[in-house]
Amino acid sequence: MSYGSSSTSSGGGTSRRTFEFGRTHVVRPKGKHQATIVWLHGLGDNGSSWSQLLETLPLPNIKWICPTAPTRPVAIFGGFPCTAWFDVGEISEDAPNDLEGLDASAAHVANLLSTEPPNIKLGIGGFSMGAATALYSATCHVLGHYGNGNIYPINLSAIVSLSGWLPCSRTLKNQIERSRDGIRRAASLPLFLCHGKGDDVVAYEHGERSAVALSSAGFPNLIFRSYNGLGHYTIPEETDEVCRWLTANLGLEGFRLN
């Protein structure tokens, strides 16, 4: 199932931009609905391709929402437009970041989760740039606000990052460490990060350093999995581990792994 595009503003400030998000694809739970996860694609991709993979996973109690990022000029491609959750010039946890784009995408994801029933556990996952946006959303949740200061409205129960990195890592780590509420929220949010040692797009070191930064910022329930020889893609071994981790951390019924 899919539904049409929508726009999300990046929030406060006079020079605010409006971002036109693409089509959203939804995979309905095959069993009892216990959790909803927004899954974010990588640079230049769309929600449809991931919805097809997620539909095959043995997780009958999860509803998957797979949005499509806005099409925008991307600096890493010399300004060529493609689907991207935020603008990026180089992939690094300490590179200058498009906070306005990150906030707009995090707000779009929060808006998608805001209409879920109150008894449903909520999570965000993603691949590559989508994983970076999921990790950024995790920091918005624990700090209680977006980068622009607007309140973050969603209570998250799980974050999954495949081949990703934490944008503005150092700044966010310092903010969390100075926030008593942030440390308390971080202690109760489980994170699962996976990265291939052969990744030639988002270097393994970026994923590893982001995991260390998050762990030292106060996320004790964080697992970082590395895969020898894995490039910038996913494999069944990795998705099997994601399924097991989600089942355990969200308390799901009906998990089956053939």
C-alpha positions in Angstrom: 0.0 0.0 0.0 1.2 3.5 -0.7 0.0 7.0 -0.4 1.0 10.3 -1.9 3.6 13.0 -1.1 3.5 15.6 1.6 5.6 18.6 2.7 7.3 19.3 6.0 8.7 22.6 7.1 12.1 22.6 8.8 10.7 24.6 11.7 11.8 27.9 13.3 13.7 30.7 11.7 12.9 33.2 9.0 14.7 31.4 6.2 12.8 28.2 6.6 12.6 25.8 3.7 9.7 23.5 2.8 10.6 20.0 1.7 8.4 18.0 -0.6 8.6 14.3 0.5 7.8 11.6 -2.0 5.5 8.6 -1.9 5.1 6.6 1.3 4.7 2.8 1.2 3.2 0.9 4.1 3.6 -2.8 4.9 0.7 -3.9 7.1 1.3 -6.5 9.9 0.3 -10.0 9.0 -0.4 -10.8 12.7 -1.3 -8.8 15.8 -0.1 -5.2 15.5 2.4 -4.6 18.3 5.0 -2.2 16.8 5.3 0.4 14.0 8.7 1.2 12.5 9.5 3.9 10.0 12.3 2.7 7.7 14.4 5.2 5.8 16.1 4.4 2.5 19.6 5.5 1.4 20.7 8.3 -0.9 19.0 8.2 -4.3 16.7 5.4 -3.4 13.0 5.4 -2.6 10.6 3.8 0.0 9.3 1.2 -2.5 12.5 -0.9 -2.7 12.8 -1.3 1.1 9.1 -2.0 1.6 9.5 -5.1 -0.7 12.4 -6.4 1.4 10.7 -5.7 4.7 7.6 -7.5 3.6 9.6 -10.7 3.4 10.9 -10.6 7.0 9.5 -13.0 9.6 8.1 -10.2 11.7 4.3 -10.5 11.5 3.6 -8.0 14.4 5.4 -5.0 12.8 3.8 -2.4 10.6 6.5 -0.8 8.4 6.2 2.7 7.0 8.6 3.5 4.2 8.6 7.1 3.1 10.5 8.6 0.2 12.9 11.5 0.8 12.6 14.8 -1.0 14.5 15.3 -4.3 17.1 18.0 -3.7 20.5 19.1 -5.0 23.2 17.1 -3.2 26.7 18.5 -2.7 28.4 15.1 -2.7 27.1 14.7 -6.3 28.2 18.2 -7.3 24.7 19.6 -6.8 23.0 16.9 -8.9 19.4 16.4 -7.6 18.4 13.1 -6.1 16.3 11.8 -3.2 18.1 12.7 0.1 17.0 13.1 3.7 19.5 16.0 4.0 22.2 17.6 2.0 25.7 16.1 2.5 29.1 17.2 1.2 31.1 14.4 2.7 30.2 11.4 4.7 31.7 11.9 8.1 30.5 12.3 11.7 32.3 15.6 12.0 31.5 17.1 8.6 29.4 20.3 8.4 25.7 19.1 8.5 22.5 20.3 6.9 20.7 20.7 10.3 17.6 22.2 8.6 17.3 19.2 6.3 17.9 16.8 9.2 15.2 18.5 11.3 12.7 18.5 8.5 13.2 14.7 7.8 13.1 13.9 11.6 9.9 15.9 11.8 8.4 14.1 8.8 9.2 10.7 10.4 7.7 11.8 13.8 4.6 13.0 12.0 4.2 9.6 10.3 4.4 7.9 13.8 2.2 10.4 15.5 -1.1 8.8 14.4 -0.2 5.3 15.6 -2.4 3.8 18.5 -1.1 4.6 22.0 -0.4 0.9 22.9 1.9 0.4 19.8 5.7 0.6 20.3 7.4 2.9 17.9 10.8 2.7 16.2 12.9 4.1 13.4 15.4 2.3 11.2 17.3 2.9 8.0 20.1 2.2 5.6 23.1 4.6 5.0 21.8 8.2 4.9 18.5 6.8 6.2 20.3 5.2 9.1 22.0 8.6 9.8 18.6 10.2 10.0 17.3 7.4 12.3 20.3 8.0 14.7 19.7 11.8 14.5 16.1 11.2 15.4 17.3 9.1 18.4 19.2 12.1 19.7 16.2 14.4 19.1 14.1 11.9 21.2 16.6 11.8 24.1 17.2 15.6 24.1 13.4 16.3 23.8 13.8 18.7 20.9 15.0 19.0 17.3 18.2 20.9 16.5 16.1 24.1 16.0 14.7 23.8 19.5 11.2 22.7 18.6 9.8 19.9 20.9 10.3 16.3 19.7 6.9 14.7 20.2 7.5 10.9 19.9 8.5 8.3 22.4 10.8 5.9 20.6 11.4 2.2 21.7 14.0 1.0 19.1 16.5 2.4 16.6 18.2 0.3 13.8 21.1 1.6 11.8 22.5 -0.3 8.8 25.7 1.1 7.2 25.1 4.5 8.7 26.7 7.2 10.8 25.7 9.8 13.4 25.6 13.3 11.9 27.1 16.2 14.0 28.3 13.5 16.4 30.5 15.6 18.7 27.9 18.4 19.2 25.1 16.0 20.0 27.2 13.9 22.3 28.1 17.1 24.4 24.4 18.1 24.5 23.3 14.7 25.8 26.0 14.6 28.4 24.8 18.0 29.8 21.2 17.0 29.9 19.9 15.0 32.9 16.7 14.1 31.1 18.7 13.2 28.0 20.8 10.7 29.9 17.7 9.2 31.5 16.0 8.8 28.1 19.1 7.5 26.5 19.4 4.8 29.1 16.0 3.4 28.1 16.4 3.5 24.3 18.0 0.4 22.7 20.1 0.9 19.5 21.3 -1.7 17.0 24.0 -0.6 14.6 25.4 -2.8 11.8 28.3 -2.1 9.5 30.3 -4.0 6.9 34.1 -3.8 7.1 34.3 -3.7 3.3 31.9 -0.6 3.0 33.4 1.7 0.4 30.6 4.3 0.6 30.2 4.9 4.3 33.6 3.8 5.7 33.4 1.2 8.5 35.3 3.7 10.7 32.5 6.2 10.6 30.0 3.6 11.8 32.3 2.4 14.5 33.2 5.9 15.7 29.5 6.8 15.8 28.7 3.8 17.9 31.5 4.7 20.4 30.2 8.3 20.5 26.6 7.2 21.2 27.8 4.7 23.8 29.9 7.2 25.7 27.1 9.8 25.5 25.0 7.5 27.6 23.3 4.9 25.4 24.1 1.7 27.4 21.8 -0.5 25.5 23.7 -0.3 22.2 24.9 -3.2 20.1 27.4 -2.7 17.2 27.7 -5.6 14.8 30.5 -5.7 12.2 30.5 -8.0 9.1 33.8 -9.1 7.5 33.8 -8.5 3.7 30.3 -6.8 3.7 30.1 -3.7 1.4 27.5 -1.0 1.2 24.5 -3.4 1.1 22.7 -5.8 3.3 22.8 -9.6 3.6 20.5 -12.2 5.1 22.8 -12.7 8.1 22.4 -9.1 8.9 18.6 -8.9 8.5 18.3 -12.1 10.5 20.1 -10.4 13.4 17.9 -7.4 13.1 14.8 -9.6 13.3 16.0 -11.3 16.5 17.0 -8.0 18.0 13.7 -6.3 17.3 11.8 -9.3 18.6 13.7 -9.3 21.9 13.7 -5.5 22.4 10.1 -4.9 21.4 8.7 -8.1 23.1 7.1 -9.3 19.8 5.1 -12.5 19.5 5.0 -14.8 16.5 8.6 -14.5 15.4 9.7 -17.3 13.1 13.0 -17.7 11.4 13.2 -20.5 8.8 
